[in-house]
């Protein structure tokens, strides 16, 4: 099995090379519960990282985990034509796959304003704004993966993330194509980062490769 090589301009999105996957894998209810619990814990740690970055106490006021058919993912994120920011990283080590963090348009504008003092306008982002979003995503995604790494006791090494700001369908197209070669369903974690002053909505889409998914559920105590 080969891994995807993620490349691309932060302003235009992602591209992939040499990605090959196995047959679909059906998950049992206990496996679903274990994976969603791991995702919830990862989202909680991402809130902690966001607190440090924004220098404001932030917590997850609500977290909802969904395992849904792949074709329903755009709708779960608000619709394929909604503008959204996506930060995508692959990871390797004892686990391999991809992880996508998403912010709706309003939350993206809030983040850019808080971090740069500038207003984000239109659908184009500057290299500086793309760098800011990549940095936010890198910190949150690393904390997310670190939480899962500690929870299951194995090493996970993330790659440098790539950011895109566009309509939802365009931003999530590549990750869903990759996931669609593995399974019919995706795990989407919706969370609300609530601070003392600001509120930011976010989503995580975790895409473990088939063997990594098996390792995760086994390490989480599901045989």
C-alpha positions in Angstrom: 0.0 0.0 0.0 1.3 3.4 -0.9 0.6 6.7 0.8 -0.5 9.9 -0.9 1.9 12.6 -1.6 0.2 15.9 -0.8 1.5 18.9 -2.7 0.0 22.2 -3.9 -0.1 25.9 -3.7 -1.8 27.1 -0.5 -3.9 29.5 -2.5 -5.2 27.0 -5.0 -5.6 23.7 -3.0 -4.2 20.2 -3.1 -3.0 17.6 -5.5 -2.1 14.0 -5.1 0.3 11.4 -6.6 0.5 7.7 -6.3 -2.3 7.0 -4.0 -3.5 3.3 -3.9 -6.0 1.8 -1.4 -7.5 -1.5 -0.5 -11.1 -2.8 -0.5 -13.8 -1.3 1.6 -14.0 -2.1 5.3 -17.2 -2.3 7.3 -17.0 -1.1 10.9 -18.8 -2.6 13.8 -20.7 -0.4 16.3 -18.0 -0.8 19.0 -15.3 0.2 16.5 -17.4 3.3 15.6 -17.8 4.2 19.3 -14.0 3.8 19.9 -13.0 5.9 16.9 -15.5 8.7 17.6 -14.4 8.8 21.3 -10.8 9.2 20.1 -11.9 12.0 17.8 -13.7 13.8 20.6 -10.6 13.7 22.8 -8.5 15.0 19.9 -10.9 17.9 19.3 -10.7 18.8 23.0 -6.9 19.0 22.8 -7.2 21.1 19.7 -9.3 23.6 21.8 -6.4 23.8 24.2 -4.0 24.6 21.4 -6.3 27.3 20.1 -6.4 28.9 23.5 -2.7 29.2 23.5 -2.6 30.6 20.0 -5.3 33.2 20.5 -4.4 33.9 24.2 -8.0 33.4 25.2 -9.5 30.7 27.3 -11.3 28.4 24.8 -13.2 25.2 25.4 -15.4 22.8 23.3 -18.9 23.9 24.2 -20.3 21.1 22.0 -18.8 18.2 20.0 -20.7 16.0 17.7 -19.2 12.9 15.9 -20.9 11.5 12.8 -20.1 8.6 10.7 -22.0 9.2 7.5 -21.9 8.2 3.8 -19.2 10.0 1.9 -21.7 11.6 -0.4 -23.3 13.3 2.6 -20.1 14.9 3.9 -20.5 18.2 1.9 -24.0 18.7 3.2 -22.9 17.9 6.8 -20.4 20.8 6.4 -23.1 23.2 5.3 -23.3 22.5 1.6 -20.9 22.1 -1.3 -21.2 25.7 -2.3 -20.5 27.2 1.1 -17.1 28.9 1.5 -14.8 27.2 3.9 -11.1 27.0 4.9 -9.4 23.6 4.9 -6.1 22.7 6.4 -4.9 19.2 5.4 -2.0 17.1 6.6 -1.0 13.5 6.1 0.5 11.5 8.9 2.8 8.5 9.1 4.6 6.3 11.7 2.7 3.4 13.2 -0.4 5.0 11.8 -0.8 6.6 8.4 -3.5 8.5 6.6 -4.8 12.1 6.4 -6.5 14.6 8.7 -8.5 17.6 7.5 -9.5 20.6 9.7 -12.2 22.9 8.4 -13.5 26.3 9.4 -16.7 27.9 7.9 -16.4 31.3 6.3 -17.4 33.4 9.3 -15.0 31.5 11.6 -12.2 31.8 9.1 -12.7 35.5 9.0 -12.7 35.7 12.8 -9.4 33.7 12.9 -7.7 35.9 10.3 -8.9 39.1 12.1 -7.7 37.9 15.5 -4.3 36.8 14.2 -3.5 39.6 11.7 -5.9 42.5 12.5 -6.9 42.4 8.8 -10.3 41.7 7.2 -10.6 38.7 4.9 -12.5 39.7 1.8 -13.7 37.7 -1.2 -12.6 34.1 -2.0 -8.9 34.8 -2.6 -6.4 34.6 0.2 -3.0 36.1 0.2 0.2 34.1 0.8 0.3 35.7 4.3 -3.3 34.7 5.1 -2.7 31.2 3.8 0.4 31.0 6.0 -1.7 32.1 9.0 -4.4 29.4 8.4 -1.7 26.8 7.9 -0.1 27.7 11.2 -3.5 27.5 13.0 -4.2 24.2 11.4 -0.7 22.9 12.0 -0.9 23.6 15.7 -4.5 22.3 16.1 -3.9 19.2 14.0 -0.6 18.3 15.9 -2.4 18.6 19.2 -5.3 16.5 17.8 -2.9 13.8 16.6 -0.8 14.0 19.8 -3.9 13.3 21.9 -4.7 10.2 19.8 -1.1 9.1 19.9 -1.0 9.2 23.7 -4.4 7.6 24.0 -3.4 4.5 22.0 0.3 4.6 22.8 1.9 4.8 19.4 3.9 7.4 17.4 2.3 9.6 14.8 4.3 12.0 12.6 2.3 14.7 10.7 3.5 16.3 7.5 3.6 20.1 6.8 -0.1 21.1 6.3 -1.6 22.7 3.2 -4.3 25.4 3.4 -7.1 26.1 0.9 -10.0 28.7 1.0 -12.8 28.0 -1.5 -16.2 26.4 -1.8 -16.6 23.3 0.3 -16.8 21.0 -2.7 -13.4 22.1 -4.0 -11.7 22.1 -0.6 -12.7 18.6 0.4 -12.6 17.0 -3.1 -9.2 15.3 -2.8 -9.5 13.9 0.7 -12.9 12.4 -0.1 -11.6 10.9 -3.3 -8.8 9.3 -1.3 -11.3 8.1 1.4 -13.7 6.8 -1.2 -11.1 4.3 -2.3 -11.1 2.8 1.2 -14.7 3.0 2.5 -18.2 4.2 1.9 -18.4 6.2 5.1 -16.5 9.1 6.7 -16.0 10.2 10.3 -16.8 13.9 10.7 -16.3 15.6 14.0 -18.2 18.9 14.4 -17.1 21.2 17.3 -17.7 24.6 18.6 -14.7 26.4 20.1 -16.2 28.9 22.6 -14.0 31.6 24.1 -14.6 34.4 26.6 -15.3 36.8 23.7 -15.1 34.8 20.4 -16.7 31.7 19.1 -15.3 29.6 16.3 -17.0 26.6 14.6 -14.7 23.8 13.3 -14.8 20.3 11.7 -12.3 17.5 11.7 -12.3 14.8 9.0 -9.9 11.9 9.8 -8.9 9.6 7.1 -6.8 6.6 8.4 -5.6 4.1 5.9 -7.2 0.6 6.3 -4.4 -1.0 8.2 -4.1 2.0 10.5 -7.9 1.9 11.2 -7.5 -1.7 12.3 -4.5 -0.8 14.6 -6.5 2.1 16.1 -9.6 0.0 17.1 -7.3 -2.7 18.4 -5.3 -0.3 20.5 -8.6 1.2 21.8 -9.6 -2.2 23.2 -12.0 -3.3 20.4 -11.2 -6.8 19.0 
